[in-house]
Amino acid sequence: MADDRFSADDLSDLRTALPDWIDVQHAASIPSTNSWAMDAAGECETARLFLADNQTAGRGRGANAWWSTAGSLTFSLLVNTDFVGIPERRWPLASLAAGLAISQAISNHVPGASLAVKWPNDVFWNGRKVSGVLVETSGASLRRMVIGVGVNVNNSLAAAPLELQGRATAACDEAGRRLDRVAILSQIVLTLAARLQQVGADADSVLADLRAVCFLTGRRVVVDAAGGRVAGACRGIGEDGALLVEHEGGVRELLAGVVVEIGD
């Protein structure tokens, strides 16, 4: 497989590896796989994977853009939340479950990798970002969820903008070798599908696994949240996926926000 495109054989291998209830859609180049998936939300009864060789306008949280070059993975998984069994009250756990699935899949290919999930939507490797997640929903009426994923796999950060090189990394840089993107992709999707079903059926076990790999626990953090900035020691992940921050004599539960500073 060339690092900048998926061949017909790659796509065939991917479809063979995934369950038949996950349809696979592929495009050579697309502005955003999340936008592509959202446009198809009304047509999806089970789940559908949207995969692009090249994503020209990938989105992060807020106004952030996702940097990617040849060798990265950029895809979105569209799921019918009723089909996978996630009640609306547990939708906030989806992004964290995705981070957990990504870290597990990479660890299976690089034993001993030092991976952690950073609330609410990143995966870190040796303290630097290797993957990001963007979850969007169509609303309670349609009950569709899009989980967009970007993973730096074989796109070395040596080619990244200088401002990214100190805070991001790629799997190939950490492992010291190129990795099989199709194998990693199929494992991420399989693990993510299983984790989403587990969020609905046994959220406690998902939370236990998340707490074991939470990057922020025990660190001092500053979070831009609704109502203002919250600073304090992170006390882990709450029952509903909230970040727990010790602040002004109590513990704040933050369901949404942006971590703007991380200390020791």
N, C-alpha and C positions, 0 to 999 in steps of 0.2 A: 504494500500500500504506500503510495506517495504521501508525504506528510501533509500535503495541502488538499487532498481530496480522498473521498471514500470510493473504492472501486465497486463494480457490480458484485464481485466475490465477497468483499467486505460487508456489503449490505445483506447479501444472502446469509453470510455467517451470523450477522447480527439478528436477522429475523428468525433464524434457526434457534439461537440461544434464548430468545425472549418467548414468553407465553403467547399463544395466539390471540389473547384478548388485548395485547398491546400492538396496535398498528404502527408501522414505521413509515414516516414520510421523510424524503430527502431532497435537498436543494443544493446546487453548487454554490450559490451566493444569495443571501437574503439580508435585508436590513436588520431584522430582529426576529429570532425564533419565537420569542414570547408574543410579539405582535401577530405573527403567523398563526400561532396556536390559539390566541384569543379570538381571532377571526373565525376559527373553526369550532369554537366552544359549543355552539348549539347542535353540532352534528355528532358529537362524541358521546357514545353510550357507555363505554368502558374506559379505555385509555389510549392515548396516541402519542408517539414520540416524533418530535420535529427536529431534524438534524441538518446542520448546514456545514459545508466545507469552509465557507467564509461568511462571517457575520459582519456587516459593514457599520451597523449602528446599534450594537449591543448595549443594553441598559443595565446599570446597577441601581442601587437604591437612590431615591431622590433624583438629583440631576447628574449623578455619576454615570460615566461611561465605562464599559468593560474593555480593557486592552486585550487584543488577541492577534496572533499571527499564525502562519502555517505551523501545524503541529499541535495546536491547542484543541480542546473539545468545547464546542458551543452547541447546546441543545436545550430543548424544553420538553417537559412531560406534561401533557394535558390529561387530567383525570376527572372522571365523574365521581364526586365525593360520596354519593350514595352507593355507587358500585364498590368502592374500596372501603366503605363503612366508617368514614370520618364524620362525626357529628360536628356541627358548626362551632360549638364551644371549644373544640380542640383544633380548629384550623390554625391558630397561632403556633402550634407545635410542628407544622409541616416544614417550615424552613430549617428548624433545628434537626428534625429527622432526616432531611436531605443532607445536611452537613455531616451527620453521623454516618449515613450510607456512603458518602463520598470518601470519608476518612477510612472506613472499613475496606472499601474496594481497593483503594491505593495501598493500604497496609498489607492486603493479601498478595499484592504483586511486589512489594518492597518490604520484606519482613524486617521488623525493627525500626521502621520509619516512625519518627517522632511527630505524630499528627494530633491536632486538637481542634475542637469546634469552638469558634468565637461567636458568642451571641451578638446579633440574632441570625447572621446569615453568611458567615465565612468559615473556611477551613484553613488552619495555619499549619505550616511544616517548619519545625525548628524556629518558631517565632515569627515567621513571615507568611504572608497570604499566598496560598496556592490555588484556592478556589473560592468563588462567590456564588451566591444563590439569590434569585429574585422571585418571590412568590406573588402572583396576582390572582384575583378571583373575579368571577363574573357576577358575583352577588348571590344572595341566599335563594333567590327565585330559580335561577338556572342551576346552581350548585355545581359549578365547574371550577377547577383550580388549575393554574398553570405554574409549574415549577421550572424556572429557567436556571440553567447551570453553565458556568464557565470554569474550565479546569486547565491550568497550565500544565501540559503533559510534556510534549517534545519541543515546545517553543521556548528555548533558553532565554532567560532574562538578560543575557548579554546583549540581546537585540532590543531590549525594552528602553523606553525613555529613562533618562538618568534619575528622575524623581521617583520612579517605581523600583529601581534596582535595590534600594536599601530596605524596602518594606514588602516586597513580593518575591516569589520564587517559582520555580518550575520543577515538576517531578524529575525530569531528566537531569537537572542541575543537582538535585539532592541525592538521586540514586547513582549518579555518575554514568548513566547509560540511557539509551532510548528505550521506551516502553511500548508495549502493544496497545495502541489506542482502542482498537475494536474490543479487545478483551476487557480493558478497563471500563469502557463505555457499557458493555453488556452487563458487567458486574455491578456497576453503579445503578443502572436501571432496575435490575433484578432486586438488588438490596433495597433500593428506594421503594419499589412497589411493596415489598414485604414490610418495610418499616411503616409505610403509610397505613397498611392494614392493621399493623400492631398498634398504631396510635389510637385507632378506634376500638380495638379489642383489649388491649393491655397497656395503657399509657404509662403505668407505673414502671414497667420494665424498660420502656424507651427512656423515661426520665432518669432511671438509675444508670443506664449506659451513657447518657448525655453528661450526667454529673461527674462520671469517672474521667471524662475527657474535656471538661469545660476549661477553656484557656484562661478565663478571667477570674475564676474562683481564687480568693486570697489576695488578688491584686487590687491596688487602688485604681479606681476608674472615675472618669468624668463623662457623664451621659447627657446629651441634649434630648430632653423628653418633653412631652406635653406639659405645659405649666412652668417650664424653666429648666435650668441646668441642675443636675444632681451629681454630687461628688461624694465618694466614700469608698469603703472597702467592699468588694464584691463577695457576697455570701452564697453564691451559687445560683441554681435555677429552681424556680418555684413550680408548684404543681401544674400550673397552666402554661408553663414555658416562659414565665416572666423572669427578668433578671432581678436578683435580690441585692440591693445596695444599702449598706448601713449608712444612714444619713441623718444628722441632727438628732441623735439619740434614739432613732428607731430604724426599722428596716423598710425601705420603699420597694414596692413591687412594680417593675417597669415592664409593661407588655409591648411597648414600642419605643424606639429612640435610636440615636446614633452615638456610639462610643467615640468620643473625640480625643480622649487621652487615656493612656494605660501606663500605670506605674508599677513599681515592684511591690 
